[in-house]
Amino acid sequence: MNANARENSIRVLKQLLDVYQGQLDAGVVSEVREVIAALEQSRDGSRGTPRGDLGLSVLRVMGEVLKLVTNITNLMN
């Protein structure tokens, strides 16, 4: 994952948490925070999750958040 994509991913995940944290269960919030932490560690040069896995992790947690939020919105209509 290049530096620009990593920074954008961190920003988007933090925004998703800010907006939807109250609608998400604790497991999803924890997962999003773990991915943010892994992205920030990779930015600092620390070894952790392999880079290819980080991109997949970002997409997976974004998908989970969007699925849950969409389901909640559909239930409210």
Backbone bond lengths (Angstrom), bond angles and torsions (degrees), N, CA, C in turn:
res aa  C-N    CA-C-N  psi(-1)  N-CA   C-N-CA  omega(-1)  CA-C   N-CA-C  phi
1 M - - - 1.453 - - 1.525 106.99 -
2 N 1.330 116.15 128.01 1.459 118.06 179.77 1.530 110.98 -77.66
3 A 1.320 115.65 167.42 1.470 121.26 -173.87 1.524 112.21 -61.24
4 N 1.322 117.55 -39.59 1.466 121.07 -178.96 1.530 111.07 -65.69
5 A 1.328 115.95 -44.88 1.469 120.01 178.81 1.524 110.69 -64.41
6 R 1.331 117.05 -38.92 1.464 120.71 178.92 1.520 110.83 -63.44
7 E 1.328 117.50 -46.04 1.468 120.95 179.71 1.522 111.34 -63.93
8 N 1.327 116.73 -41.53 1.467 120.17 177.42 1.525 111.08 -63.76
9 S 1.327 116.78 -39.86 1.465 120.82 179.47 1.518 110.98 -64.37
10 I 1.320 116.98 -43.39 1.467 121.10 178.05 1.521 109.70 -60.55
11 R 1.319 116.39 -46.65 1.467 121.28 -178.71 1.525 111.48 -61.82
12 V 1.330 117.16 -46.46 1.467 121.10 -177.96 1.531 110.89 -66.15
13 L 1.320 117.36 -43.44 1.461 119.72 179.88 1.528 111.32 -64.00
14 K 1.319 117.16 -39.23 1.469 120.01 177.35 1.526 110.71 -65.54
15 Q 1.321 116.85 -39.19 1.466 120.23 178.03 1.524 110.71 -65.94
16 L 1.330 117.26 -41.32 1.464 120.22 177.39 1.523 110.72 -59.72
17 L 1.334 116.79 -42.57 1.465 119.88 177.85 1.516 111.35 -63.73
18 D 1.325 116.45 -44.01 1.469 120.04 -179.25 1.531 111.17 -59.33
19 V 1.315 116.38 -42.99 1.457 121.07 -174.16 1.530 112.18 -79.99
20 Y 1.338 117.02 -41.48 1.463 119.92 -168.67 1.525 115.17 -113.26
21 Q 1.311 119.07 4.78 1.457 121.23 -174.77 1.527 112.69 -54.29
22 G 1.321 117.84 -39.80 1.455 121.37 -179.76 1.517 113.87 -67.05
23 Q 1.337 117.20 -19.04 1.459 121.22 -178.22 1.530 112.66 -98.25
24 L 1.329 116.67 -7.68 1.459 120.88 -175.92 1.515 110.57 -101.24
25 D 1.335 115.70 150.12 1.457 117.72 176.16 1.531 109.61 -78.59
26 A 1.307 115.30 164.78 1.459 121.33 -173.60 1.528 112.42 -60.50
27 G 1.319 117.73 -33.38 1.461 121.07 -179.92 1.517 112.45 -64.25
28 V 1.306 116.27 -42.75 1.469 120.44 179.94 1.527 109.95 -69.33
29 V 1.322 116.94 -42.31 1.472 120.67 178.03 1.519 109.40 -59.48
30 S 1.317 117.24 -44.22 1.460 121.98 179.17 1.520 111.04 -62.24
31 E 1.326 116.89 -42.84 1.455 121.24 178.90 1.524 111.51 -62.07
32 V 1.325 116.48 -44.36 1.459 120.23 179.50 1.534 109.68 -62.56
33 R 1.319 116.99 -43.40 1.467 120.09 179.13 1.526 111.78 -63.30
34 E 1.335 117.06 -37.71 1.466 120.56 178.00 1.526 111.25 -64.25
35 V 1.318 116.86 -41.38 1.461 120.32 179.24 1.529 109.86 -66.82
36 I 1.327 117.49 -41.23 1.468 120.41 176.95 1.525 109.81 -60.14
37 A 1.330 117.14 -45.05 1.466 121.18 179.66 1.528 110.99 -61.42
38 A 1.343 117.19 -42.17 1.465 120.71 179.09 1.526 110.82 -64.49
39 L 1.326 116.78 -39.88 1.464 120.37 177.30 1.523 111.05 -64.04
40 E 1.330 116.58 -42.85 1.463 120.19 179.77 1.523 110.93 -66.77
41 Q 1.333 117.91 -36.69 1.463 120.90 177.13 1.516 110.87 -66.65
42 S 1.329 117.02 -39.90 1.466 119.42 179.39 1.524 110.58 -67.63
43 R 1.320 116.40 -30.07 1.465 120.97 176.63 1.521 109.94 -66.43
44 D 1.330 115.59 -36.83 1.461 120.99 -178.73 1.522 112.79 -83.39
45 G 1.337 116.96 -1.47 1.456 120.80 177.25 1.515 114.00 90.69
46 S 1.328 118.19 3.50 1.458 120.78 178.40 1.516 109.64 -73.07
47 R 1.296 115.91 150.55 1.467 120.67 176.60 1.519 108.72 -90.03
48 G 1.281 116.31 140.03 1.458 121.45 179.31 1.503 107.89 -164.82
49 T 1.293 116.93 -116.81 1.453 121.94 177.69 1.526 108.65 -69.65
50 P 1.340 118.01 132.87 1.466 119.29 176.34 1.530 110.81 -55.55
51 R 1.321 117.05 147.58 1.463 121.79 -173.59 1.519 113.84 -56.51
52 G 1.330 117.42 -41.34 1.462 119.78 179.60 1.517 111.58 -62.29
53 D 1.322 115.48 -36.79 1.457 120.20 179.15 1.525 111.92 -68.58
54 L 1.315 117.81 -29.72 1.468 120.52 179.38 1.511 111.22 -63.94
55 G 1.316 117.00 -44.05 1.460 120.32 178.81 1.519 111.41 -60.95
56 L 1.320 116.31 -42.21 1.465 120.59 178.03 1.522 110.70 -67.07
57 S 1.319 117.33 -38.52 1.466 121.11 178.88 1.515 111.04 -63.53
58 V 1.318 116.41 -41.57 1.469 120.73 179.00 1.520 109.57 -60.87
59 L 1.327 116.72 -49.03 1.462 120.16 -179.33 1.518 111.72 -63.30
60 R 1.331 117.35 -39.01 1.461 121.18 -179.17 1.519 111.17 -64.48
61 V 1.346 118.10 -47.61 1.468 118.85 -178.13 1.524 111.45 -71.14
62 M 1.325 117.68 -33.66 1.466 119.16 175.00 1.524 109.76 -62.51
63 G 1.326 116.25 -42.05 1.456 120.69 178.25 1.517 112.07 -62.62
64 E 1.334 116.77 -41.66 1.461 120.54 178.70 1.526 111.33 -62.36
65 V 1.328 116.18 -46.00 1.464 120.15 -179.75 1.519 110.18 -61.78
66 L 1.324 116.66 -48.58 1.461 120.11 -178.43 1.522 111.77 -63.63
67 K 1.324 117.80 -38.23 1.465 120.95 178.15 1.519 110.96 -63.77
68 L 1.328 117.00 -45.98 1.462 120.49 179.86 1.522 111.82 -64.48
69 V 1.318 116.45 -44.27 1.464 120.51 -179.13 1.521 110.13 -65.35
70 T 1.317 117.06 -40.53 1.468 120.66 178.38 1.527 110.33 -64.36
71 N 1.320 117.50 -42.82 1.458 121.02 178.60 1.525 111.02 -61.91
72 I 1.319 116.58 -41.82 1.467 120.95 179.05 1.526 110.19 -64.21
73 T 1.330 116.41 -42.91 1.470 121.03 179.41 1.521 110.39 -62.74
74 N 1.337 116.00 -42.86 1.470 119.68 179.35 1.519 111.71 -63.72
75 L 1.326 117.61 -37.67 1.448 121.13 179.26 1.525 111.98 -67.40
76 M 1.311 116.71 -31.12 1.461 121.07 -178.47 1.512 112.63 -75.88
77 N 1.329 117.27 -20.66 1.474 121.08 -178.90 1.479 112.69 -82.57
